[in-house]
Every structure is written in structure tokens, then in C-alpha cells.
């Protein structure tokens, strides 16, 4: 059986210049911070991959960690070729990325969290985007900004929201390029690439993100970060959250707060992952 467990560089060499990367994570919950960090380290050494576009369901980082750490290093090094843009529902926990967007260094887009979550599922199903009434009359409506955060976004429109009329009623169609890379996180991987998430604080859209990268017509690459390994076939099938056919490479991350903590400040607490309930105080 093919062993998908590899070192970070071996997995990340498959991320090409100009890739559209889907990233799981809610702040530091289930965020593949180790993969994000190693991807940027690879760029610093070789200059590649560059011109990446990140699509995240919420906000994959906290101040100084995850994606925000990449933004911090970009600003300090005054080297802005790594990222060309981001679609993030909430910029509050990634202030350095927000600064790059505010100063028009990279493209910035903003959609509702629920829309981005559904967008991954729509792409995974082979559909062109999310058709909904959500956002009509708001900042996401193209008549009032269309979720374009800065002038670079207005110029390039990598992600866009179109006003569509069906049956005499108005809808919004949210569109963005299909991901060709997915960076996801789980707790345990077996050698074949089956992923379980028993210690994670939330499941989020991890499965849909992997599916969106693997959807036709261009089947992309999925790289999973985990903290431990198991023998192939030994994870209970009911506990497999992302099945092996959706995963190309598995990377074991250090179990630290910077790279694989349950939250920004908690390394591991079984009550957070719902494994146990603490006893009532006597």
C-alpha cells in the first residue's frame, strides 16, 4: 500500500506558482499552521511558490501565528511576491494580512463565512458558485461594493459577486477560481492517508475543502497536517473524516501552540474536542 507520509518539502514542492490554495481553520482551531509556515519557508529559500491566492473559510491564524505570521514576515522583509491576494471572511485576527490589503499590496476580498463554507461545497459538486439571496442590499451586493476590499481587487476581480435575475427575483452569484491546492488539518492519519479529527476543536469545512481541490475538471493536490500516525486501515471507518482518496500527502507537525494547538492558547484539552465532559464541581 502506498505510504503518503512525507516530509514537508516533499509535499509542498507540488504547490506551483500562481496556485489557488484553499485553507481550513478558524483562528488557530484546525488551522494547518505548520504547512503554512513551511510553505513560506520554501518560498524564502527558493523564491517559489509565489503569486499565491488564499481562500479561507474564516480566518486561519491569530496575531503572529498561522497566516498572520506570513503577513508579518512579508512586511518585515518588504518582499510581497509570495501572496497576490486573499479571500477571508474576517480580517480581525490577521492584522498583518489586513495591513497588506489596506495598503493595496495584495488583493483583498470579503464574503460572509457561511457563503465561503457553501462555496467550497458547491465547487466540490462541480457547480460554478453559490447562488443565494444572502447579501442583497449589503456590502456584498455588486451595486454596493461586491465584497471588493481594495482597488487591486476592484481592478483584477479574481473573486466576484454578480447580480442575477431568475423568475423576476434578484439573486447573487458568488464566484471564485477553483482551488488547485488544499491545505487541511486532522489529528491522526494512517499510512494510506485516511484522516480523523478526534482531537480537533471543530470539524469546520475540512472535508469540503479537500473535495473542492479534487473536483473536476482539474484535480488538484491535498496536503494534510496531522500530529500522529496510525497503521494503514487501523482507524475506525466511522472516525475517518477525510478519506484517503482525497489526500495526496500527509505531514506530521510538531505538537506546539504555534503549529498544532487546539486553540491559540490551549495545546490539548479533551473537553474542547468533546471527548469528555468535566465533572460538576462539588
Secondary structure as UniProt FT lines:
FT   HELIX           8..12
FT   TURN            13..14
FT   TURN            17..18
FT   STRAND          20..23
FT   TURN            27..28
FT   HELIX           33..46
FT   STRAND          52..56
FT   TURN            63..64
FT   HELIX           67..77
FT   STRAND          83..88
FT   TURN            92..93
FT   HELIX           95..102
FT   TURN            103..104
FT   STRAND          107..109
FT   HELIX           113..124
FT   TURN            125..126
FT   STRAND          130..132
FT   TURN            134..137
FT   TURN            139..140
FT   HELIX           142..144
FT   TURN            145..147
FT   HELIX           151..156
FT   STRAND          160..166
FT   TURN            167..168
FT   STRAND          169..175
FT   STRAND          181..185
FT   STRAND          188..190
FT   TURN            191..192
FT   STRAND          195..196
FT   TURN            198..199
FT   TURN            204..205
FT   HELIX           206..214
FT   STRAND          221..226
FT   STRAND          228..230
FT   TURN            232..233
FT   HELIX           237..239
FT   STRAND          240..242
FT   HELIX           244..246
FT   STRAND          249..252
FT   HELIX           257..260
FT   TURN            270..274
//
